């Protein structure tokens, strides 16, 4: 009934010519990692130490290739890397400049009256996000190249928010939940350009990250970056949460829509319904690597937990398709279903919910055979899989419907205890928790997937379209 289609003619591999990520030579990167095991060698070249210290790499005009990396000079003299000197010169002619703060509060680098040739002929990475307001000593201005530096007045995208009052909830603060201690919550509303950043009481925004367009989709990566697509914009912003600024824009041929992230393989898949494409981004280098041309107008993009399959709904033909990522990107026709609101994959089976019919269909992936259909909660809008259970979010009655993926037997309907209109359920990595958002009542709920209970509901002043939860990030900018 269904068939596997070899799509050599339908999927096009495309190498996109973009600015290369700045990568240190492997032996130098390893040298730094041995000294600072938790160092962040960011893709744009900035080196972030665990205590917040920043180093900027100076790229040599000609890279030397010594057998062993060694320090040849430091300022002050005769220092080890672990002592964090102001300047470090290596025997491959790479130089590290520590970001300093001068007496007036400006960020700067160490002033060398007569810089050695390796500094005079070097350049800072030209795609680097320069620390805000950095002042380069006059004698070393040549290292800037075409880099532009934002002044303190220009700032980043961080903006202050007016004070917001909210209703109380059953717990005093979100940090009362152990898994949510020292977390930050990034919230997009779907109609405002601002991305709200909630503080630890989980009630009021500390500040907002301003975008020029209203976000469509938002995902976190590595606890340090936000990936954001927005309306009327043919690019995806990469926001550094350390800098509270846009560190890079990745451009596409058409309007990008939904983002899903493969955290195991450090890849992001971005759909573009306008172009019948799925774009692949390498998150290690933050570069676009492939464009997959697919059938139809792609939406409801879903990645299997093992990262081997992508599923999507063609809103033009109402067809469900799978892209086999581990099989030369073959397309597999799953069949046609009405008004699909979400697709999930577990135990070799595809689970599909229809919002208008309030039904769940189950398909065997290997044979594409129809295993059954059942009535579920009214207006199912989203679902996730966790520990052999599918959790389906019913919007009209604000309930969670469960189904055992071993037996495919429906379980209980769990009331959320809210009067809104639920929209999304987000599984939080490395926890047994999920966040449930609502666009009517301007709330989000914390749901325990193990006990199947709501443990907290938080009210804010703005409806929520999407939410990203990360570890608290130490900002380098005020």
Secondary structure, DSSP 8 states (H G I E B T S, - for coil): ---EE--TTT---------------HHHHHHHHHHSTT-EE-TTS-EE-TTS-EEEEEE-SS----SS--EEEEESSS--GGGT-SEEEETTS-EEEE-EE-TTS-EE----TT--HHHHT-EE-TT----TT-B--GGGGGGGTT-----TTT--SEEE---------SSS-GGGSGGGTTEEEEEE-SS-SEEEEE-TTSSSEEEEEE-SS-EEEEEEETTTEEEEEETT-SEEEEEETTTTEEEEEEE-SS----EEEETTTTEEEEEEGGGTEEEEEETTTTEEEEEEE-SS-EEEEEE-TTSSEEEEEETTTTEEEEEETTTTTEEEEEEE-SSEEEEEEETTEEEEEETTTTEEEEEETTT--EEEEEE-SSSEEEEEEETTEEEEEETTTTEEEEEETTT--EEEEEE---SS-EEEEEE-TTSSEEEEEESSS-EEEEEETTTTEEEEEEE-SS--SEEEEEE----S--
